Amino acid sequence: MVTEETAYSYQENGQVVGSATEVVRATLRRAGLPDDRIAIYPWARAYRLALSEPGVLIYLIARTPEREMLFEWVGEIMRIDYHLYKLRERRDIEVAELDDARQYRIGVLRDDVRHAYLEAHGFTKLVVSAHNSDNFRQLINGQVDLVPMPEHDIRTLCAEQGIDPARLEKVAAPSVPTRLYMAYSRQTDEATVLRTRAAFEHLQAEGMVERTMASEP
C-alpha cells in the first residue's frame, strides 16, 4: 500500500496513521487481507508504483476520466475542494477567477491531479515539487505566488510551520475533480479487488467511512 503525506495520512511514532489510513486498514481487515504494509512516498513515486506493479493499493487518489482505465477503483473515501491561496500581504497578486492566475507562478505537486489539470489547461508558470510542504514553504518564502490546496491542508501546514493562517487568502477555485479514492493497480488479481470493494461497501453502508473522515479537526 502506498500513499503520500497529507493531513489524512501521515507518520507518527513510526506508524502511518490518519483518518484515510484508518479507513483503508479497516477495509482490509474486513476483507481478511493484511493491513500492515503502508509506505509514504512523494506522490509521483507512489503513483508510478501503482501504475507499474501488481497488487499495489494507492490512496488518496483522484478519480478522473484520464485515470479511469489505469486502476481498479475500490471506493470513494472523501471529497474535497481545492482553492488557490496567496499570501494576504501580496497586494500585487490579483485573482478574481482561475484565468487570472495564468500570469503567476503556481506551486504544484508532481503528477498530482492539480498539476495535470493546470498543465492541460495551458498554465505554463508551474513550479513542480515533490511534497505539498515544499509548495507551502515556497509560497511563504515568495518563491511561488499561488498554491492550489484544500483548506484543511492549509490549516495543517500553517500549524506545522508556525504560520498564522490569517496570512493566507483564498482567491479562486480550480475546477479539479475532487473525488478521492482507494484503488488497486490494474495488475492486481480480481479476487483481491472484489473482496476489498465488497468490504469497503459494507463499511460505507454502516457509516464508518463518513464518521471516520468527519472526525478530522
PyMOL commands that set and color helices and strands:
alter all, ss='L'
color gray80, all
select helices_A, chain A and resi 19-31+43-52+65-67+98-103+113-120+132-140+151-161+165-167+190-205+208-214
alter helices_A, ss='H'
color red, helices_A
select strands_A, chain A and resi 2-3+10-12+15-17+39-40+57-62+71-79+82-87+106-109+126-129+147-150+168-172+179-185
alter strands_A, ss='S'
color yellow, strands_A
deselect
rebuild
show_as cartoon
